[in-house]
Amino acid sequence: MVIKFSRHAKRRMALYGLDEHEISLAIEEGEKQELPDGKVCFIFKIDKFKYPLKVVAVAKPDYLTIVTAYPLKKAR
């Protein structure tokens, strides 16, 4: 599956010091949740942050567009 990043997602990744490998790891191994507006949310705990990483994406049949990625402010 091809993973594309929105401009907003690239800016959030730079702000929080995330790289594409960490995002792909969250997508592959994270907890997947379907959101009511048709988006997909992945939540995955990485050692870099105190709280889990949240990745929001729009899923299409042949690719995934990452909308945003950020560490959650509260523990889940």
PDB file of N, CA, C, O and CB in Angstrom:
ATOM      1  N   MET A   1       0.848  -1.181   0.000  1.00  0.00           N
ATOM      2  CA  MET A   1       0.000   0.000   0.000  1.00  0.00           C
ATOM      3  C   MET A   1       0.890   1.240   0.000  1.00  0.00           C
ATOM      4  O   MET A   1       1.880   1.309   0.728  1.00  0.00           O
ATOM      5  CB  MET A   1      -0.962   0.001   1.225  1.00  0.00           C
ATOM      6  N   VAL A   2       0.527   2.199  -0.814  1.00  0.00           N
ATOM      7  CA  VAL A   2       1.264   3.452  -0.919  1.00  0.00           C
ATOM      8  C   VAL A   2       0.760   4.403   0.171  1.00  0.00           C
ATOM      9  O   VAL A   2      -0.445   4.536   0.385  1.00  0.00           O
ATOM     10  CB  VAL A   2       1.102   4.086  -2.344  1.00  0.00           C
ATOM     11  N   ILE A   3       1.693   5.056   0.847  1.00  0.00           N
ATOM     12  CA  ILE A   3       1.344   6.013   1.890  1.00  0.00           C
ATOM     13  C   ILE A   3       1.739   7.402   1.416  1.00  0.00           C
ATOM     14  O   ILE A   3       2.903   7.654   1.106  1.00  0.00           O
ATOM     15  CB  ILE A   3       2.040   5.663   3.241  1.00  0.00           C
ATOM     16  N   LYS A   4       0.751   8.312   1.360  1.00  0.00           N
ATOM     17  CA  LYS A   4       0.987   9.698   0.993  1.00  0.00           C
ATOM     18  C   LYS A   4       0.803  10.561   2.228  1.00  0.00           C
ATOM     19  O   LYS A   4       0.032  10.212   3.122  1.00  0.00           O
ATOM     20  CB  LYS A   4       0.037  10.149  -0.152  1.00  0.00           C
ATOM     21  N   PHE A   5       1.504  11.686   2.285  1.00  0.00           N
ATOM     22  CA  PHE A   5       1.428  12.585   3.426  1.00  0.00           C
ATOM     23  C   PHE A   5       0.900  13.944   2.971  1.00  0.00           C
ATOM     24  O   PHE A   5       1.385  14.516   1.996  1.00  0.00           O
ATOM     25  CB  PHE A   5       2.812  12.732   4.104  1.00  0.00           C
ATOM     26  N   SER A   6      -0.098  14.449   3.690  1.00  0.00           N
ATOM     27  CA  SER A   6      -0.603  15.794   3.395  1.00  0.00           C
ATOM     28  C   SER A   6       0.415  16.824   3.896  1.00  0.00           C
ATOM     29  O   SER A   6       1.305  16.499   4.681  1.00  0.00           O
ATOM     30  CB  SER A   6      -2.010  16.029   4.057  1.00  0.00           C
ATOM     31  N   ARG A   7       0.274  18.042   3.442  1.00  0.00           N
ATOM     32  CA  ARG A   7       1.167  19.107   3.879  1.00  0.00           C
ATOM     33  C   ARG A   7       1.045  19.313   5.389  1.00  0.00           C
ATOM     34  O   ARG A   7       2.044  19.531   6.074  1.00  0.00           O
ATOM     35  CB  ARG A   7       0.856  20.419   3.129  1.00  0.00           C
ATOM     36  N   HIS A   8      -0.174  19.243   5.897  1.00  0.00           N
ATOM     37  CA  HIS A   8      -0.407  19.396   7.337  1.00  0.00           C
ATOM     38  C   HIS A   8       0.305  18.286   8.115  1.00  0.00           C
ATOM     39  O   HIS A   8       0.925  18.546   9.146  1.00  0.00           O
ATOM     40  CB  HIS A   8      -1.925  19.379   7.646  1.00  0.00           C
ATOM     41  N   ALA A   9       0.214  17.063   7.621  1.00  0.00           N
ATOM     42  CA  ALA A   9       0.861  15.931   8.294  1.00  0.00           C
ATOM     43  C   ALA A   9       2.382  16.105   8.316  1.00  0.00           C
ATOM     44  O   ALA A   9       3.020  15.822   9.330  1.00  0.00           O
ATOM     45  CB  ALA A   9       0.488  14.607   7.595  1.00  0.00           C
ATOM     46  N   LYS A  10       2.958  16.561   7.223  1.00  0.00           N
ATOM     47  CA  LYS A  10       4.409  16.785   7.184  1.00  0.00           C
ATOM     48  C   LYS A  10       4.825  17.850   8.188  1.00  0.00           C
ATOM     49  O   LYS A  10       5.877  17.744   8.818  1.00  0.00           O
ATOM     50  CB  LYS A  10       4.853  17.196   5.771  1.00  0.00           C
ATOM     51  N   ARG A  11       3.996  18.874   8.332  1.00  0.00           N
ATOM     52  CA  ARG A  11       4.308  19.931   9.307  1.00  0.00           C
ATOM     53  C   ARG A  11       4.198  19.425  10.739  1.00  0.00           C
ATOM     54  O   ARG A  11       5.032  19.769  11.577  1.00  0.00           O
ATOM     55  CB  ARG A  11       3.375  21.128   9.110  1.00  0.00           C
ATOM     56  N   ARG A  12       3.187  18.617  11.037  1.00  0.00           N
ATOM     57  CA  ARG A  12       3.038  18.045  12.378  1.00  0.00           C
ATOM     58  C   ARG A  12       4.198  17.089  12.679  1.00  0.00           C
ATOM     59  O   ARG A  12       4.706  17.053  13.800  1.00  0.00           O
ATOM     60  CB  ARG A  12       1.680  17.304  12.508  1.00  0.00           C
ATOM     61  N   MET A  13       4.607  16.321  11.672  1.00  0.00           N
ATOM     62  CA  MET A  13       5.733  15.400  11.858  1.00  0.00           C
ATOM     63  C   MET A  13       7.008  16.172  12.181  1.00  0.00           C
ATOM     64  O   MET A  13       7.779  15.755  13.046  1.00  0.00           O
ATOM     65  CB  MET A  13       5.940  14.532  10.597  1.00  0.00           C
ATOM     66  N   ALA A  14       7.238  17.282  11.504  1.00  0.00           N
ATOM     67  CA  ALA A  14       8.417  18.104  11.782  1.00  0.00           C
ATOM     68  C   ALA A  14       8.328  18.733  13.172  1.00  0.00           C
ATOM     69  O   ALA A  14       9.329  18.814  13.884  1.00  0.00           O
ATOM     70  CB  ALA A  14       8.571  19.200  10.713  1.00  0.00           C
ATOM     71  N   LEU A  15       7.141  19.174  13.552  1.00  0.00           N
ATOM     72  CA  LEU A  15       6.941  19.804  14.861  1.00  0.00           C
ATOM     73  C   LEU A  15       7.256  18.840  15.995  1.00  0.00           C
ATOM     74  O   LEU A  15       7.904  19.222  16.970  1.00  0.00           O
ATOM     75  CB  LEU A  15       5.505  20.310  14.994  1.00  0.00           C
ATOM     76  N   TYR A  16       6.805  17.592  15.879  1.00  0.00           N
ATOM     77  CA  TYR A  16       6.973  16.615  16.947  1.00  0.00           C
ATOM     78  C   TYR A  16       8.168  15.689  16.738  1.00  0.00           C
ATOM     79  O   TYR A  16       8.378  14.778  17.540  1.00  0.00           O
ATOM     80  CB  TYR A  16       5.728  15.797  17.077  1.00  0.00           C
ATOM     81  N   GLY A  17       8.950  15.896  15.690  1.00  0.00           N
ATOM     82  CA  GLY A  17      10.146  15.088  15.464  1.00  0.00           C
ATOM     83  C   GLY A  17       9.847  13.661  15.041  1.00  0.00           C
ATOM     84  O   GLY A  17      10.566  12.737  15.422  1.00  0.00           O
ATOM     85  N   LEU A  18       8.802  13.474  14.264  1.00  0.00           N
ATOM     86  CA  LEU A  18       8.426  12.142  13.791  1.00  0.00           C
ATOM     87  C   LEU A  18       9.004  11.907  12.405  1.00  0.00           C
ATOM     88  O   LEU A  18       9.201  12.854  11.643  1.00  0.00           O
ATOM     89  CB  LEU A  18       6.888  11.974  13.772  1.00  0.00           C
ATOM     90  N   ASP A  19       9.275  10.656  12.076  1.00  0.00           N
ATOM     91  CA  ASP A  19       9.709  10.340  10.722  1.00  0.00           C
ATOM     92  C   ASP A  19       8.739   9.350  10.085  1.00  0.00           C
ATOM     93  O   ASP A  19       7.843   8.832  10.751  1.00  0.00           O
ATOM     94  CB  ASP A  19      11.143   9.770  10.727  1.00  0.00           C
ATOM     95  N   GLU A  20       8.922   9.092   8.805  1.00  0.00           N
ATOM     96  CA  GLU A  20       7.999   8.237   8.062  1.00  0.00           C
ATOM     97  C   GLU A  20       8.000   6.803   8.581  1.00  0.00           C
ATOM     98  O   GLU A  20       6.978   6.120   8.519  1.00  0.00           O
ATOM     99  CB  GLU A  20       8.353   8.247   6.587  1.00  0.00           C
ATOM    100  N   HIS A  21       9.131   6.349   9.088  1.00  0.00           N
ATOM    101  CA  HIS A  21       9.205   4.986   9.633  1.00  0.00           C
ATOM    102  C   HIS A  21       8.291   4.834  10.851  1.00  0.00           C
ATOM    103  O   HIS A  21       7.603   3.821  10.979  1.00  0.00           O
ATOM    104  CB  HIS A  21      10.659   4.637  10.017  1.00  0.00           C
ATOM    105  N   GLU A  22       8.277   5.812  11.734  1.00  0.00           N
ATOM    106  CA  GLU A  22       7.422   5.758  12.922  1.00  0.00           C
ATOM    107  C   GLU A  22       5.945   5.786  12.541  1.00  0.00           C
ATOM    108  O   GLU A  22       5.129   5.122  13.181  1.00  0.00           O
ATOM    109  CB  GLU A  22       7.742   6.923  13.863  1.00  0.00           C
ATOM    110  N   ILE A  23       5.599   6.538  11.518  1.00  0.00           N
ATOM    111  CA  ILE A  23       4.211   6.596  11.050  1.00  0.00           C
ATOM    112  C   ILE A  23       3.804   5.252  10.442  1.00  0.00           C
ATOM    113  O   ILE A  23       2.717   4.748  10.722  1.00  0.00           O
ATOM    114  CB  ILE A  23       4.030   7.735  10.013  1.00  0.00           C
ATOM    115  N   SER A  24       4.669   4.676   9.616  1.00  0.00           N
ATOM    116  CA  SER A  24       4.341   3.375   9.013  1.00  0.00           C
ATOM    117  C   SER A  24       4.268   2.285  10.065  1.00  0.00           C
ATOM    118  O   SER A  24       3.457   1.367   9.942  1.00  0.00           O
ATOM    119  CB  SER A  24       5.376   2.998   7.948  1.00  0.00           C
ATOM    120  N   LEU A  25       5.096   2.365  11.098  1.00  0.00           N
ATOM    121  CA  LEU A  25       5.027   1.406  12.204  1.00  0.00           C
ATOM    122  C   LEU A  25       3.702   1.523  12.947  1.00  0.00           C
ATOM    123  O   LEU A  25       3.110   0.512  13.325  1.00  0.00           O
ATOM    124  CB  LEU A  25       6.194   1.622  13.176  1.00  0.00           C
ATOM    125  N   ALA A  26       3.235   2.744  13.157  1.00  0.00           N
ATOM    126  CA  ALA A  26       1.941   2.960  13.815  1.00  0.00           C
ATOM    127  C   ALA A  26       0.797   2.410  12.970  1.00  0.00           C
ATOM    128  O   ALA A  26      -0.172   1.874  13.509  1.00  0.00           O
ATOM    129  CB  ALA A  26       1.721   4.456  14.087  1.00  0.00           C
ATOM    130  N   ILE A  27       0.903   2.537  11.657  1.00  0.00           N
ATOM    131  CA  ILE A  27      -0.143   2.026  10.766  1.00  0.00           C
ATOM    132  C   ILE A  27      -0.159   0.500  10.758  1.00  0.00           C
ATOM    133  O   ILE A  27      -1.228  -0.111  10.777  1.00  0.00           O
ATOM    134  CB  ILE A  27       0.061   2.558   9.338  1.00  0.00           C
ATOM    135  N   GLU A  28       1.013  -0.112  10.731  1.00  0.00           N
ATOM    136  CA  GLU A  28       1.099  -1.570  10.668  1.00  0.00           C
ATOM    137  C   GLU A  28       0.732  -2.243  11.982  1.00  0.00           C
ATOM    138  O   GLU A  28       0.029  -3.254  11.983  1.00  0.00           O
ATOM    139  CB  GLU A  28       2.486  -1.982  10.268  1.00  0.00           C
ATOM    140  N   GLU A  29       1.200  -1.696  13.105  1.00  0.00           N
ATOM    141  CA  GLU A  29       1.062  -2.377  14.390  1.00  0.00           C
ATOM    142  C   GLU A  29       0.112  -1.699  15.369  1.00  0.00           C
ATOM    143  O   GLU A  29      -0.167  -2.254  16.431  1.00  0.00           O
ATOM    144  CB  GLU A  29       2.393  -2.500  15.023  1.00  0.00           C
ATOM    145  N   GLY A  30      -0.384  -0.528  15.043  1.00  0.00           N
ATOM    146  CA  GLY A  30      -1.224   0.218  15.974  1.00  0.00           C
ATOM    147  C   GLY A  30      -2.667  -0.263  16.020  1.00  0.00           C
ATOM    148  O   GLY A  30      -3.114  -1.046  15.181  1.00  0.00           O
ATOM    149  N   GLU A  31      -3.371   0.225  17.016  1.00  0.00           N
ATOM    150  CA  GLU A  31      -4.804  -0.069  17.179  1.00  0.00           C
ATOM    151  C   GLU A  31      -5.581   0.763  16.168  1.00  0.00           C
ATOM    152  O   GLU A  31      -5.467   1.989  16.148  1.00  0.00           O
ATOM    153  CB  GLU A  31      -5.292   0.233  18.648  1.00  0.00           C
ATOM    154  N   LYS A  32      -6.369   0.101  15.330  1.00  0.00           N
ATOM    155  CA  LYS A  32      -7.105   0.781  14.265  1.00  0.00           C
ATOM    156  C   LYS A  32      -8.524   1.075  14.717  1.00  0.00           C
ATOM    157  O   LYS A  32      -9.196   0.216  15.288  1.00  0.00           O
ATOM    158  CB  LYS A  32      -7.118  -0.066  12.979  1.00  0.00           C
ATOM    159  N   GLN A  33      -8.984   2.316  14.455  1.00  0.00           N
ATOM    160  CA  GLN A  33     -10.341   2.733  14.770  1.00  0.00           C
ATOM    161  C   GLN A  33     -10.937   3.426  13.555  1.00  0.00           C
ATOM    162  O   GLN A  33     -10.292   4.273  12.937  1.00  0.00           O
ATOM    163  CB  GLN A  33     -10.366   3.665  16.008  1.00  0.00           C
ATOM    164  N   GLU A  34     -12.152   3.070  13.217  1.00  0.00           N
ATOM    165  CA  GLU A  34     -12.870   3.729  12.121  1.00  0.00           C
ATOM    166  C   GLU A  34     -13.593   4.945  12.699  1.00  0.00           C
ATOM    167  O   GLU A  34     -14.313   4.823  13.690  1.00  0.00           O
ATOM    168  CB  GLU A  34     -13.885   2.743  11.418  1.00  0.00           C
ATOM    169  N   LEU A  35     -13.411   6.097  12.098  1.00  0.00           N
ATOM    170  CA  LEU A  35     -14.092   7.307  12.541  1.00  0.00           C
ATOM    171  C   LEU A  35     -15.372   7.496  11.737  1.00  0.00           C
ATOM    172  O   LEU A  35     -15.452   7.022  10.604  1.00  0.00           O
ATOM    173  CB  LEU A  35     -13.170   8.542  12.401  1.00  0.00           C
ATOM    174  N   PRO A  36     -16.381   8.179  12.294  1.00  0.00           N
ATOM    175  CA  PRO A  36     -17.670   8.320  11.606  1.00  0.00           C
ATOM    176  C   PRO A  36     -17.606   9.081  10.279  1.00  0.00           C
ATOM    177  O   PRO A  36     -18.466   8.881   9.421  1.00  0.00           O
ATOM    178  CB  PRO A  36     -18.632   9.010  12.509  1.00  0.00           C
ATOM    179  N   ASP A  37     -16.618   9.940  10.095  1.00  0.00           N
ATOM    180  CA  ASP A  37     -16.536  10.718   8.866  1.00  0.00           C
ATOM    181  C   ASP A  37     -15.769  10.011   7.742  1.00  0.00           C
ATOM    182  O   ASP A  37     -15.415  10.639   6.745  1.00  0.00           O
ATOM    183  CB  ASP A  37     -15.888  12.038   9.157  1.00  0.00           C
ATOM    184  N   GLY A  38     -15.513   8.717   7.899  1.00  0.00           N
ATOM    185  CA  GLY A  38     -14.860   7.937   6.866  1.00  0.00           C
ATOM    186  C   GLY A  38     -13.345   7.874   6.987  1.00  0.00           C
ATOM    187  O   GLY A  38     -12.681   7.266   6.147  1.00  0.00           O
ATOM    188  N   LYS A  39     -12.802   8.486   8.005  1.00  0.00           N
ATOM    189  CA  LYS A  39     -11.355   8.450   8.216  1.00  0.00           C
ATOM    190  C   LYS A  39     -10.989   7.269   9.105  1.00  0.00           C
ATOM    191  O   LYS A  39     -11.848   6.658   9.740  1.00  0.00           O
ATOM    192  CB  LYS A  39     -10.857   9.772   8.843  1.00  0.00           C
ATOM    193  N   VAL A  40      -9.716   6.966   9.136  1.00  0.00           N
ATOM    194  CA  VAL A  40      -9.195   5.868   9.939  1.00  0.00           C
ATOM    195  C   VAL A  40      -8.183   6.447  10.912  1.00  0.00           C
ATOM    196  O   VAL A  40      -7.387   7.313  10.548  1.00  0.00           O
ATOM    197  CB  VAL A  40      -8.551   4.753   9.044  1.00  0.00           C
ATOM    198  N   CYS A  41      -8.214   5.973  12.139  1.00  0.00           N
ATOM    199  CA  CYS A  41      -7.318   6.453  13.183  1.00  0.00           C
ATOM    200  C   CYS A  41      -6.475   5.276  13.686  1.00  0.00           C
ATOM    201  O   CYS A  41      -7.005   4.196  13.946  1.00  0.00           O
ATOM    202  CB  CYS A  41      -8.122   7.112  14.355  1.00  0.00           C
ATOM    203  N   PHE A  42      -5.173   5.486  13.820  1.00  0.00           N
ATOM    204  CA  PHE A  42      -4.266   4.478  14.359  1.00  0.00           C
ATOM    205  C   PHE A  42      -3.636   5.045  15.622  1.00  0.00           C
ATOM    206  O   PHE A  42      -3.157   6.180  15.629  1.00  0.00           O
ATOM    207  CB  PHE A  42      -3.171   4.069  13.312  1.00  0.00           C
ATOM    208  N   ILE A  43      -3.637   4.254  16.690  1.00  0.00           N
ATOM    209  CA  ILE A  43      -3.033   4.688  17.952  1.00  0.00           C
ATOM    210  C   ILE A  43      -1.965   3.668  18.318  1.00  0.00           C
ATOM    211  O   ILE A  43      -2.226   2.466  18.370  1.00  0.00           O
ATOM    212  CB  ILE A  43      -4.112   4.829  19.102  1.00  0.00           C
ATOM    213  N   PHE A  44      -0.749   4.169  18.573  1.00  0.00           N
ATOM    214  CA  PHE A  44       0.388   3.285  18.816  1.00  0.00           C
ATOM    215  C   PHE A  44       1.333   3.939  19.810  1.00  0.00           C
ATOM    216  O   PHE A  44       1.623   5.130  19.695  1.00  0.00           O
ATOM    217  CB  PHE A  44       1.127   2.954  17.497  1.00  0.00           C
ATOM    218  N   LYS A  45       1.814   3.183  20.778  1.00  0.00           N
ATOM    219  CA  LYS A  45       2.742   3.695  21.790  1.00  0.00           C
ATOM    220  C   LYS A  45       4.168   3.536  21.292  1.00  0.00           C
ATOM    221  O   LYS A  45       4.615   2.429  20.992  1.00  0.00           O
ATOM    222  CB  LYS A  45       2.553   2.963  23.146  1.00  0.00           C
ATOM    223  N   ILE A  46       4.881   4.661  21.207  1.00  0.00           N
ATOM    224  CA  ILE A  46       6.301   4.623  20.879  1.00  0.00           C
ATOM    225  C   ILE A  46       7.081   5.153  22.078  1.00  0.00           C
ATOM    226  O   ILE A  46       6.549   5.913  22.887  1.00  0.00           O
ATOM    227  CB  ILE A  46       6.612   5.456  19.589  1.00  0.00           C
ATOM    228  N   ASP A  47       8.328   4.752  22.185  1.00  0.00           N
ATOM    229  CA  ASP A  47       9.135   5.110  23.351  1.00  0.00           C
ATOM    230  C   ASP A  47       9.541   6.580  23.387  1.00  0.00           C
ATOM    231  O   ASP A  47       9.921   7.088  24.441  1.00  0.00           O
ATOM    232  CB  ASP A  47      10.366   4.259  23.387  1.00  0.00           C
ATOM    233  N   LYS A  48       9.466   7.255  22.270  1.00  0.00           N
ATOM    234  CA  LYS A  48       9.896   8.647  22.167  1.00  0.00           C
ATOM    235  C   LYS A  48       9.031   9.597  22.995  1.00  0.00           C
ATOM    236  O   LYS A  48       9.521  10.605  23.505  1.00  0.00           O
ATOM    237  CB  LYS A  48       9.880   9.079  20.720  1.00  0.00           C
ATOM    238  N   PHE A  49       7.740   9.274  23.127  1.00  0.00           N
ATOM    239  CA  PHE A  49       6.792  10.155  23.811  1.00  0.00           C
ATOM    240  C   PHE A  49       6.213   9.484  25.050  1.00  0.00           C
ATOM    241  O   PHE A  49       6.171   8.259  25.162  1.00  0.00           O
ATOM    242  CB  PHE A  49       5.663  10.564  22.863  1.00  0.00           C
ATOM    243  N   LYS A  50       5.775  10.319  25.964  1.00  0.00           N
ATOM    244  CA  LYS A  50       5.139   9.818  27.186  1.00  0.00           C
ATOM    245  C   LYS A  50       3.765   9.222  26.872  1.00  0.00           C
ATOM    246  O   LYS A  50       3.347   8.248  27.499  1.00  0.00           O
ATOM    247  CB  LYS A  50       5.003  10.951  28.230  1.00  0.00           C
ATOM    248  N   TYR A  51       3.070   9.810  25.901  1.00  0.00           N
ATOM    249  CA  TYR A  51       1.723   9.368  25.537  1.00  0.00           C
ATOM    250  C   TYR A  51       1.731   8.707  24.161  1.00  0.00           C
ATOM    251  O   TYR A  51       2.696   8.867  23.414  1.00  0.00           O
ATOM    252  CB  TYR A  51       0.738  10.557  25.553  1.00  0.00           C
ATOM    253  N   PRO A  52       0.685   7.973  23.811  1.00  0.00           N
ATOM    254  CA  PRO A  52       0.631   7.295  22.509  1.00  0.00           C
ATOM    255  C   PRO A  52       0.583   8.268  21.332  1.00  0.00           C
ATOM    256  O   PRO A  52       0.169   9.420  21.466  1.00  0.00           O
ATOM    257  CB  PRO A  52      -0.577   6.383  22.455  1.00  0.00           C
ATOM    258  N   LEU A  53       1.013   7.775  20.194  1.00  0.00           N
ATOM    259  CA  LEU A  53       0.988   8.521  18.947  1.00  0.00           C
ATOM    260  C   LEU A  53      -0.332   8.254  18.238  1.00  0.00           C
ATOM    261  O   LEU A  53      -0.772   7.108  18.153  1.00  0.00           O
ATOM    262  CB  LEU A  53       2.189   8.140  18.044  1.00  0.00           C
ATOM    263  N   LYS A  54      -0.967   9.311  17.727  1.00  0.00           N
ATOM    264  CA  LYS A  54      -2.220   9.166  16.990  1.00  0.00           C
ATOM    265  C   LYS A  54      -1.981   9.591  15.550  1.00  0.00           C
ATOM    266  O   LYS A  54      -1.444  10.668  15.288  1.00  0.00           O
ATOM    267  CB  LYS A  54      -3.367  10.008  17.640  1.00  0.00           C
ATOM    268  N   VAL A  55      -2.387   8.729  14.616  1.00  0.00           N
ATOM    269  CA  VAL A  55      -2.251   8.997  13.193  1.00  0.00           C
ATOM    270  C   VAL A  55      -3.643   8.924  12.578  1.00  0.00           C
ATOM    271  O   VAL A  55      -4.323   7.906  12.708  1.00  0.00           O
ATOM    272  CB  VAL A  55      -1.265   7.984  12.505  1.00  0.00           C
ATOM    273  N   VAL A  56      -4.075   9.992  11.910  1.00  0.00           N
ATOM    274  CA  VAL A  56      -5.385  10.033  11.258  1.00  0.00           C
ATOM    275  C   VAL A  56      -5.149  10.021   9.752  1.00  0.00           C
ATOM    276  O   VAL A  56      -4.327  10.774   9.231  1.00  0.00           O
ATOM    277  CB  VAL A  56      -6.217  11.302  11.699  1.00  0.00           C
ATOM    278  N   ALA A  57      -5.894   9.140   9.057  1.00  0.00           N
ATOM    279  CA  ALA A  57      -5.688   8.977   7.624  1.00  0.00           C
ATOM    280  C   ALA A  57      -7.015   8.786   6.902  1.00  0.00           C
ATOM    281  O   ALA A  57      -8.030   8.439   7.506  1.00  0.00           O
ATOM    282  CB  ALA A  57      -4.763   7.793   7.350  1.00  0.00           C
ATOM    283  N   VAL A  58      -6.978   9.022   5.600  1.00  0.00           N
ATOM    284  CA  VAL A  58      -8.100   8.733   4.711  1.00  0.00           C
ATOM    285  C   VAL A  58      -7.689   7.525   3.889  1.00  0.00           C
ATOM    286  O   VAL A  58      -6.667   7.556   3.204  1.00  0.00           O
ATOM    287  CB  VAL A  58      -8.472   9.972   3.793  1.00  0.00           C
ATOM    288  N   ALA A  59      -8.477   6.461   3.952  1.00  0.00           N
ATOM    289  CA  ALA A  59      -8.129   5.216   3.266  1.00  0.00           C
ATOM    290  C   ALA A  59      -8.847   5.127   1.924  1.00  0.00           C
ATOM    291  O   ALA A  59     -10.066   5.274   1.844  1.00  0.00           O
ATOM    292  CB  ALA A  59      -8.482   3.999   4.141  1.00  0.00           C
ATOM    293  N   LYS A  60      -8.083   4.887   0.893  1.00  0.00           N
ATOM    294  CA  LYS A  60      -8.595   4.608  -0.450  1.00  0.00           C
ATOM    295  C   LYS A  60      -8.171   3.171  -0.793  1.00  0.00           C
ATOM    296  O   LYS A  60      -7.308   2.613  -0.115  1.00  0.00           O
ATOM    297  CB  LYS A  60      -8.047   5.659  -1.525  1.00  0.00           C
ATOM    298  N   PRO A  61      -8.752   2.574  -1.814  1.00  0.00           N
ATOM    299  CA  PRO A  61      -8.411   1.177  -2.120  1.00  0.00           C
ATOM    300  C   PRO A  61      -6.928   0.914  -2.379  1.00  0.00           C
ATOM    301  O   PRO A  61      -6.421  -0.136  -1.984  1.00  0.00           O
ATOM    302  CB  PRO A  61      -9.183   0.740  -3.309  1.00  0.00           C
ATOM    303  N   ASP A  62      -6.224   1.834  -3.029  1.00  0.00           N
ATOM    304  CA  ASP A  62      -4.833   1.567  -3.372  1.00  0.00           C
ATOM    305  C   ASP A  62      -3.809   2.440  -2.643  1.00  0.00           C
ATOM    306  O   ASP A  62      -2.607   2.225  -2.797  1.00  0.00           O
ATOM    307  CB  ASP A  62      -4.657   1.740  -4.827  1.00  0.00           C
ATOM    308  N   TYR A  63      -4.259   3.418  -1.855  1.00  0.00           N
ATOM    309  CA  TYR A  63      -3.322   4.223  -1.094  1.00  0.00           C
ATOM    310  C   TYR A  63      -3.962   4.771   0.174  1.00  0.00           C
ATOM    311  O   TYR A  63      -5.180   4.725   0.346  1.00  0.00           O
ATOM    312  CB  TYR A  63      -2.795   5.361  -1.947  1.00  0.00           C
ATOM    313  N   LEU A  64      -3.118   5.287   1.054  1.00  0.00           N
ATOM    314  CA  LEU A  64      -3.532   5.835   2.345  1.00  0.00           C
ATOM    315  C   LEU A  64      -2.946   7.240   2.437  1.00  0.00           C
ATOM    316  O   LEU A  64      -1.736   7.412   2.292  1.00  0.00           O
ATOM    317  CB  LEU A  64      -3.055   4.923   3.555  1.00  0.00           C
ATOM    318  N   THR A  65      -3.781   8.241   2.673  1.00  0.00           N
ATOM    319  CA  THR A  65      -3.312   9.613   2.820  1.00  0.00           C
ATOM    320  C   THR A  65      -3.325   9.983   4.296  1.00  0.00           C
ATOM    321  O   THR A  65      -4.378   9.988   4.934  1.00  0.00           O
ATOM    322  CB  THR A  65      -4.187  10.597   1.995  1.00  0.00           C
ATOM    323  N   ILE A  66      -2.159  10.289   4.831  1.00  0.00           N
ATOM    324  CA  ILE A  66      -2.041  10.679   6.230  1.00  0.00           C
ATOM    325  C   ILE A  66      -2.480  12.134   6.351  1.00  0.00           C
ATOM    326  O   ILE A  66      -1.928  13.013   5.690  1.00  0.00           O
ATOM    327  CB  ILE A  66      -0.578  10.480   6.760  1.00  0.00           C
ATOM    328  N   VAL A  67      -3.472  12.382   7.196  1.00  0.00           N
ATOM    329  CA  VAL A  67      -4.007  13.729   7.389  1.00  0.00           C
ATOM    330  C   VAL A  67      -3.232  14.453   8.482  1.00  0.00           C
ATOM    331  O   VAL A  67      -2.847  15.609   8.306  1.00  0.00           O
ATOM    332  CB  VAL A  67      -5.505  13.676   7.741  1.00  0.00           C
ATOM    333  N   THR A  68      -3.001  13.786   9.606  1.00  0.00           N
ATOM    334  CA  THR A  68      -2.268  14.381  10.712  1.00  0.00           C
ATOM    335  C   THR A  68      -1.678  13.287  11.589  1.00  0.00           C
ATOM    336  O   THR A  68      -2.117  12.138  11.548  1.00  0.00           O
ATOM    337  CB  THR A  68      -3.181  15.304  11.538  1.00  0.00           C
ATOM    338  N   ALA A  69      -0.685  13.652  12.377  1.00  0.00           N
ATOM    339  CA  ALA A  69      -0.059  12.733  13.327  1.00  0.00           C
ATOM    340  C   ALA A  69       0.457  13.549  14.501  1.00  0.00           C
ATOM    341  O   ALA A  69       1.111  14.576  14.318  1.00  0.00           O
ATOM    342  CB  ALA A  69       1.098  11.913  12.657  1.00  0.00           C
ATOM    343  N   TYR A  70       0.161  13.087  15.699  1.00  0.00           N
ATOM    344  CA  TYR A  70       0.576  13.830  16.894  1.00  0.00           C
ATOM    345  C   TYR A  70       0.510  12.932  18.118  1.00  0.00           C
ATOM    346  O   TYR A  70      -0.244  11.959  18.127  1.00  0.00           O
ATOM    347  CB  TYR A  70      -0.308  15.081  17.099  1.00  0.00           C
ATOM    348  N   PRO A  71       1.287  13.241  19.152  1.00  0.00           N
ATOM    349  CA  PRO A  71       1.166  12.499  20.416  1.00  0.00           C
ATOM    350  C   PRO A  71      -0.078  12.974  21.169  1.00  0.00           C
ATOM    351  O   PRO A  71      -0.356  14.172  21.234  1.00  0.00           O
ATOM    352  CB  PRO A  71       2.447  12.682  21.298  1.00  0.00           C
ATOM    353  N   LEU A  72      -0.807  12.040  21.726  1.00  0.00           N
ATOM    354  CA  LEU A  72      -2.002  12.389  22.497  1.00  0.00           C
ATOM    355  C   LEU A  72      -1.611  13.105  23.773  1.00  0.00           C
ATOM    356  O   LEU A  72      -0.526  12.873  24.306  1.00  0.00           O
ATOM    357  CB  LEU A  72      -2.830  11.137  22.823  1.00  0.00           C
ATOM    358  N   LYS A  73      -2.464  13.957  24.262  1.00  0.00           N
ATOM    359  CA  LYS A  73      -2.167  14.715  25.476  1.00  0.00           C
ATOM    360  C   LYS A  73      -2.591  13.957  26.738  1.00  0.00           C
ATOM    361  O   LYS A  73      -2.143  14.272  27.840  1.00  0.00           O
ATOM    362  CB  LYS A  73      -2.862  16.074  25.428  1.00  0.00           C
ATOM    363  N   LYS A  74      -3.457  12.958  26.565  1.00  0.00           N
ATOM    364  CA  LYS A  74      -3.922  12.162  27.687  1.00  0.00           C
ATOM    365  C   LYS A  74      -3.656  10.700  27.408  1.00  0.00           C
ATOM    366  O   LYS A  74      -3.687  10.254  26.262  1.00  0.00           O
ATOM    367  CB  LYS A  74      -5.414  12.401  27.955  1.00  0.00           C
ATOM    368  N   ALA A  75      -3.396   9.965  28.466  1.00  0.00           N
ATOM    369  CA  ALA A  75      -3.176   8.523  28.312  1.00  0.00           C
ATOM    370  C   ALA A  75      -4.489   7.837  28.004  1.00  0.00           C
ATOM    371  O   ALA A  75      -5.538   8.261  28.489  1.00  0.00           O
ATOM    372  CB  ALA A  75      -2.538   7.918  29.583  1.00  0.00           C
ATOM    373  N   ARG A  76      -4.449   6.785  27.206  1.00  0.00           N
ATOM    374  CA  ARG A  76      -5.656   6.047  26.854  1.00  0.00           C
ATOM    375  C   ARG A  76      -5.684   4.751  27.603  1.00  0.00           C
ATOM    376  O   ARG A  76      -6.624   3.970  27.451  1.00  0.00           O
ATOM    377  CB  ARG A  76      -5.739   5.796  25.349  1.00  0.00           C
TER     378      ARG A  76
END
